[in-house]
Amino acid sequence: MILIRLWQRHQISLFFLGGILISFATLTPLTELPAQAPGSDKLHHIVGFGVWTLMVAAGNQKRMQYLCLAIFIWGGAIELIQPYVNRYGEWLDFIANTAGILLVYGITRLVKARYKE
């Protein structure tokens, strides 16, 4: 219970931490375009943005909606910026980012509704 309260209390801090980690992982300039990483690239996007969404899931529900919107917008901005830092910018990656956000957001809503009763 203490961990959940800490998680709730630090919703904004976790949002910024997640943003820094995602930005570092996706926008660090490379000397050459990366080869395909092990596993599915789209799955990496779903997991990365899903985890970032999970980081803000325990706090205030209305604030979480706004933070998810910010995560969504930043996911699109990353895809626009990536070609300028020698990365691939793909709209399918943006769709995978969005899928990760929506998956975790939906599960969070179901869990919160279940335990609200």
C-alpha positions as CSV (number, residue, x, y, z in Angstrom):
1,M,0.0,0.0,0.0
2,I,2.9,2.4,0.8
3,L,4.4,1.7,-2.7
4,I,1.1,2.5,-4.4
5,R,0.8,5.8,-2.5
6,L,4.4,6.7,-3.5
7,W,3.6,5.8,-7.1
8,Q,0.5,8.0,-6.9
9,R,2.4,10.9,-5.3
10,H,5.1,10.9,-7.9
11,Q,3.0,10.7,-11.0
12,I,4.5,13.8,-12.6
13,S,8.1,12.9,-11.7
14,L,7.6,9.5,-13.2
15,F,6.1,11.0,-16.3
16,F,9.3,13.2,-16.8
17,L,11.6,10.2,-16.0
18,G,9.8,8.1,-18.6
19,G,10.0,10.9,-21.1
20,I,13.7,11.3,-20.6
21,L,14.3,7.5,-20.9
22,I,12.2,7.2,-24.1
23,S,13.8,10.3,-25.6
24,F,17.3,9.1,-24.8
25,A,16.5,5.6,-26.3
26,T,14.9,7.0,-29.5
27,L,16.7,10.2,-30.2
28,T,20.4,9.6,-29.4
29,P,22.2,10.3,-32.6
30,L,23.8,7.4,-34.3
31,T,26.8,7.3,-36.6
32,E,25.1,4.8,-38.8
33,L,21.5,3.6,-39.0
34,P,20.9,0.7,-36.6
35,A,20.4,-2.9,-37.8
36,Q,17.2,-4.6,-36.7
37,A,17.3,-5.2,-33.0
38,P,16.4,-8.7,-31.7
39,G,12.7,-9.2,-31.5
40,S,10.0,-7.2,-33.2
41,D,10.7,-3.4,-33.6
42,K,7.0,-2.7,-33.2
43,L,6.8,-4.8,-30.0
44,H,9.7,-2.7,-28.6
45,H,7.6,0.4,-29.3
46,I,4.5,-1.1,-27.7
47,V,6.4,-2.1,-24.6
48,G,8.4,1.2,-24.3
49,F,5.4,3.4,-24.5
50,G,3.2,1.0,-22.5
51,V,5.8,1.1,-19.7
52,W,5.9,4.9,-19.8
53,T,2.1,5.0,-19.6
54,L,2.2,2.5,-16.7
55,M,4.6,4.9,-14.9
56,V,1.8,7.5,-14.7
57,A,-1.1,5.0,-14.2
58,A,-1.5,5.1,-10.4
59,G,-2.1,8.8,-10.0
60,N,-5.1,11.0,-10.6
61,Q,-7.2,9.7,-13.4
62,K,-7.9,13.0,-15.1
63,R,-4.2,13.9,-14.9
64,M,-3.4,10.5,-16.4
65,Q,-5.6,11.3,-19.4
66,Y,-3.6,14.5,-20.0
67,L,-0.3,12.8,-19.5
68,C,-1.3,10.0,-21.9
69,L,-2.1,12.7,-24.5
70,A,1.3,14.2,-23.9
71,I,2.9,10.8,-24.3
72,F,1.0,10.3,-27.6
73,I,2.1,13.7,-28.9
74,W,5.7,13.1,-28.0
75,G,5.6,9.7,-29.7
76,G,4.6,11.5,-32.9
77,A,7.2,14.2,-32.5
78,I,9.9,11.5,-32.0
79,E,9.0,10.0,-35.3
80,L,9.3,13.4,-37.0
81,I,12.6,14.2,-35.3
82,Q,14.3,10.8,-35.8
83,P,15.4,11.3,-39.5
84,Y,17.5,14.3,-38.3
85,V,19.4,12.2,-35.8
86,N,20.2,9.4,-38.3
87,R,17.3,7.2,-37.1
88,Y,14.3,5.8,-39.0
89,G,11.1,7.7,-38.5
90,E,8.1,5.5,-39.3
91,W,4.4,6.1,-38.9
92,L,4.0,2.4,-38.1
93,D,6.2,3.0,-35.1
94,F,3.9,5.8,-34.1
95,I,0.9,3.4,-34.4
96,A,2.8,0.9,-32.2
97,N,3.5,3.7,-29.7
98,T,-0.2,4.5,-29.6
99,A,-1.1,0.8,-29.2
100,G,1.1,0.6,-26.1
101,I,-0.4,3.7,-24.6
102,L,-4.0,2.6,-25.3
103,L,-3.4,-1.0,-24.1
104,V,-2.1,0.1,-20.7
105,Y,-4.6,3.0,-20.4
106,G,-7.5,0.5,-21.1
107,I,-6.2,-2.1,-18.6
108,T,-5.7,0.7,-16.0
109,R,-9.3,1.9,-16.4
110,L,-10.6,-1.7,-16.0
111,V,-8.5,-2.3,-12.9
112,K,-9.5,1.0,-11.3
113,A,-13.2,0.4,-12.1
114,R,-12.9,-3.1,-10.6
115,Y,-11.4,-2.0,-7.3
116,K,-13.5,1.2,-7.0
117,E,-16.5,-1.0,-6.2
